[in-house]
Amino acid sequence: MRTKITCSVIVTIALLLSTAKMYAQNAAKSRHLPIIDVHVHAMKVNPAFAADMCPWFLSNMPGGDPNQPPPSFINTDCATPLKAAKSDKEFQDSLIATMKRLNMTIIASGDASIIRRWQKAAEPGRVIPSLTLSASKEMTVMAFTDSLSSGFYKVMGEVAPQYQGMSPSDTSLDAYFGAAEKLNIPVGIHLGTGGKWYGKYFLAKIPCLYGKSIIVGRLTCTPSKT
C-alpha cells in the first residue's frame, strides 16, 4: 500500500513539474524580443500642446524630399492617429504598458521628477536615467560632474551640439566628456539633423557635417589634455 502511495506522489510531482515547465516555455515564447530605446524624452504633459496627430514617419520614413515643404503631422487624417496623453499619469500608464508589452528598456533624459516616477512604476532596471547636455552654457562643469556623481544618472545624453551649430569635438565640451569618462559613464550622441526638414526650416545654423558619425570618431581620437 505504501509503495502505491509513494508511486502516486512521484507521478503527481512529475506531472506538476512538467506542467510548470510547459507554462514557463509558453510564457517565454509569448514574450516579445527585448527592445532597448536609447532616446526617450521625459517631460510633463502640456495640455495646451497635447493633441492627437498623424506623424508622416509612421508610414513613409525615411522617404521624402527635403527640398519640398515638410508634411504636416498636426492633423488626424490617418486611419489610426496617435492619441495624446492628457495628464502625466495617463502618459506614464501608457508608457509603462507599452514597455511591458514590447519588453522594453529605455534610456530617458529630461525632467528628473518624471524619470523618478517612471522608475517607480516600471520593473527594476527598465528606466535608465540620462543627463542631457549639448552646450557649456546649459550647465557648469562642476554642476554637471556633481549630477553624474550622485549615482542617479547612468548615461550622458542625449548630446546634440549640432543644434547649437557646434561639432561634438568642440573644445568647450572637453571637460564634460572628461567628467563622464572619469566616472565611467557612457555617452549617447545624437547623430543627424533631427529630421529631413528640421534643420532647413527650424535650425538653419545646423551644418549637416556636425551630425555625421565621423565627427564622433574624431572626438574619441582626440588626445587628452590632462
C-alpha positions as CSV (number, residue, x, y, z in Angstrom):
1,M,0.0,0.0,0.0
2,R,2.8,2.4,1.0
3,T,4.6,1.6,-2.4
4,K,1.5,2.6,-4.3
5,I,1.1,5.8,-2.4
6,T,4.8,6.7,-3.0
7,C,4.5,6.0,-6.7
8,S,1.3,8.1,-6.9
9,V,3.0,11.0,-5.2
10,I,6.1,10.8,-7.5
11,V,3.8,10.7,-10.6
12,T,1.9,13.7,-9.3
13,I,5.0,15.7,-8.7
14,A,6.4,14.8,-12.1
15,L,3.1,15.9,-13.8
16,L,3.2,19.2,-11.8
17,L,6.8,19.9,-12.8
18,S,6.1,19.0,-16.4
19,T,3.1,21.4,-16.4
20,A,5.1,24.2,-14.8
21,K,7.8,23.7,-17.4
22,M,5.3,23.8,-20.2
23,Y,3.8,27.1,-18.9
24,A,7.2,28.6,-18.5
25,Q,8.1,27.7,-22.1
26,N,4.9,29.1,-23.4
27,A,5.4,32.3,-21.4
28,A,8.9,32.6,-22.8
29,K,7.7,32.1,-26.4
30,S,5.0,34.8,-26.0
31,R,7.4,37.4,-24.5
32,H,8.5,40.0,-27.1
33,L,12.1,40.1,-28.0
34,P,13.9,42.7,-25.9
35,I,14.0,46.3,-27.2
36,I,16.4,49.0,-25.9
37,D,15.2,52.5,-26.7
38,V,18.2,54.9,-26.2
39,H,16.3,58.1,-27.0
40,V,13.3,58.8,-24.7
41,H,12.3,62.2,-23.6
42,A,10.8,62.6,-20.1
43,M,8.7,65.6,-19.7
44,K,5.5,66.9,-18.2
45,V,2.4,66.9,-20.3
46,N,1.5,70.3,-21.6
47,P,-2.3,70.4,-22.1
48,A,-2.0,73.3,-24.5
49,F,0.2,71.3,-26.8
50,A,-1.2,67.8,-26.3
51,A,-3.2,66.8,-29.4
52,D,-3.9,63.7,-31.4
53,M,-1.7,63.6,-34.6
54,C,-0.7,61.7,-37.6
55,P,3.1,61.8,-38.0
56,W,4.2,61.1,-41.5
57,F,7.1,58.9,-40.3
58,L,4.6,56.2,-39.3
59,S,4.1,55.3,-43.0
60,N,6.8,56.7,-45.3
61,M,10.0,57.3,-43.3
62,P,12.7,57.7,-44.4
63,G,11.2,58.7,-47.8
64,G,10.6,62.3,-48.6
65,D,12.2,65.2,-50.4
66,P,13.9,67.8,-48.1
67,N,13.5,70.3,-50.9
68,Q,9.8,70.2,-50.6
69,P,7.8,71.7,-47.7
70,P,7.6,69.4,-44.6
71,P,4.5,67.3,-44.3
72,S,2.0,68.3,-41.6
73,F,1.6,66.0,-38.7
74,I,-0.8,68.2,-36.6
75,N,-3.8,66.5,-38.1
76,T,-6.0,63.4,-37.7
77,D,-6.4,62.4,-41.4
78,C,-4.8,59.0,-41.0
79,A,-6.6,55.8,-40.1
80,T,-5.2,55.5,-36.6
81,P,-4.0,58.8,-35.2
82,L,-1.6,58.8,-32.2
83,K,-3.7,59.6,-29.1
84,A,-2.2,62.3,-27.0
85,A,-2.0,61.9,-23.2
86,K,-4.0,64.5,-21.3
87,S,-2.1,64.1,-18.0
88,D,1.3,63.0,-16.6
89,K,-0.4,59.9,-15.1
90,E,-2.0,58.9,-18.4
91,F,1.3,59.4,-20.2
92,Q,3.1,57.3,-17.6
93,D,0.5,54.5,-17.7
94,S,0.6,54.3,-21.4
95,L,4.4,54.2,-21.5
96,I,4.7,51.5,-18.8
97,A,2.1,49.4,-20.6
98,T,3.9,49.7,-23.9
99,M,7.2,48.8,-22.2
100,K,5.7,45.7,-20.7
101,R,4.0,44.6,-23.9
102,L,7.2,45.1,-26.0
103,N,9.7,44.0,-23.3
104,M,11.4,47.4,-23.4
105,T,14.2,49.0,-21.5
106,I,14.5,52.8,-22.0
107,I,17.2,55.4,-21.5
108,A,15.3,58.6,-20.5
109,S,16.5,62.2,-20.3
110,G,14.7,65.3,-19.3
111,D,12.6,66.1,-16.2
112,A,14.2,64.2,-13.3
113,S,11.0,64.1,-11.3
114,I,9.2,62.4,-14.2
115,I,12.1,59.9,-14.7
116,R,11.9,59.0,-11.0
117,R,8.1,58.4,-11.2
118,W,8.7,56.2,-14.3
119,Q,11.4,54.2,-12.4
120,K,9.0,53.5,-9.5
121,A,6.2,52.4,-11.9
122,A,8.3,50.2,-14.1
123,E,10.1,46.9,-13.4
124,P,13.5,47.4,-11.8
125,G,16.2,48.4,-14.2
126,R,13.8,49.2,-17.1
127,V,14.2,53.0,-16.9
128,I,17.8,54.2,-17.1
129,P,18.2,58.0,-16.3
130,S,20.4,60.0,-18.6
131,L,21.7,63.6,-18.2
132,T,21.5,65.6,-21.4
133,L,23.9,68.4,-22.3
134,S,24.6,70.0,-25.7
135,A,26.4,73.2,-24.8
136,S,28.5,74.5,-22.0
137,K,26.0,77.3,-21.3
138,E,23.4,74.8,-20.2
139,M,25.4,73.7,-17.1
140,T,28.7,74.3,-15.4
141,V,31.3,71.5,-15.4
142,M,31.1,71.4,-11.6
143,A,27.3,71.1,-11.6
144,F,27.4,68.5,-14.4
145,T,30.1,66.4,-12.5
146,D,28.1,66.6,-9.3
147,S,25.0,65.4,-11.0
148,L,26.8,62.5,-12.6
149,S,28.5,61.7,-9.3
150,S,25.1,61.4,-7.5
151,G,24.6,57.9,-8.9
152,F,21.2,58.7,-10.3
153,Y,22.3,59.3,-13.9
154,K,23.8,56.3,-15.7
155,V,24.3,57.9,-19.1
156,M,25.4,61.2,-20.5
157,G,22.9,62.0,-23.3
158,E,21.5,62.9,-25.5
159,V,24.3,65.1,-26.6
160,A,23.3,67.2,-29.6
161,P,25.8,70.1,-30.1
162,Q,24.9,70.4,-33.8
163,Y,21.7,72.1,-32.7
164,Q,23.9,74.8,-31.3
165,G,25.9,74.9,-34.5
166,M,28.8,73.0,-32.9
167,S,30.7,69.8,-33.5
168,P,30.7,67.2,-30.7
169,S,34.5,67.6,-30.8
170,D,34.2,71.3,-29.9
171,T,36.7,72.1,-27.2
172,S,34.1,73.7,-25.0
173,L,32.7,70.2,-24.3
174,D,36.0,68.5,-23.5
175,A,35.6,68.9,-19.7
176,Y,32.1,67.4,-19.8
177,F,33.2,64.4,-21.8
178,G,36.2,64.1,-19.4
179,A,33.9,64.0,-16.4
180,A,31.8,61.2,-17.9
181,E,35.0,59.3,-18.8
182,K,36.4,59.6,-15.3
183,L,33.1,58.3,-13.8
184,N,32.8,55.5,-16.4
185,I,29.6,57.0,-17.8
186,P,28.6,56.0,-21.4
187,V,27.8,58.9,-23.8
188,G,24.9,59.0,-26.2
189,I,25.4,61.4,-29.1
190,H,22.5,62.5,-31.4
191,L,23.5,61.9,-35.0
192,G,21.9,63.6,-37.9
193,T,19.9,66.8,-38.0
194,G,16.8,65.7,-36.2
195,G,14.8,65.1,-39.4
196,K,14.8,65.8,-43.1
197,W,13.2,69.2,-42.8
198,Y,14.1,70.1,-39.2
199,G,17.4,71.8,-39.9
200,K,16.3,73.5,-43.0
201,Y,13.1,75.1,-41.6
202,F,13.8,75.5,-37.9
203,L,17.5,75.4,-37.2
204,A,19.3,76.7,-40.3
205,K,22.6,77.0,-38.4
206,I,23.0,73.2,-38.2
207,P,25.8,72.1,-40.5
208,C,25.0,68.6,-41.7
209,L,28.6,67.6,-41.2
210,Y,28.2,68.0,-37.4
211,G,25.6,65.3,-37.3
212,K,27.8,62.7,-39.0
213,S,29.3,59.8,-37.1
214,I,32.8,60.6,-38.4
215,I,32.9,63.6,-36.1
216,V,32.3,61.2,-33.1
217,G,35.4,59.3,-34.3
218,R,37.4,62.5,-34.3
219,L,36.2,63.2,-30.8
220,T,37.2,59.8,-29.4
221,C,40.6,60.0,-31.1
222,T,41.4,63.5,-29.7
223,P,44.4,63.2,-27.3
224,S,43.6,64.1,-23.7
225,K,44.8,67.5,-22.5
226,T,45.2,66.3,-18.9
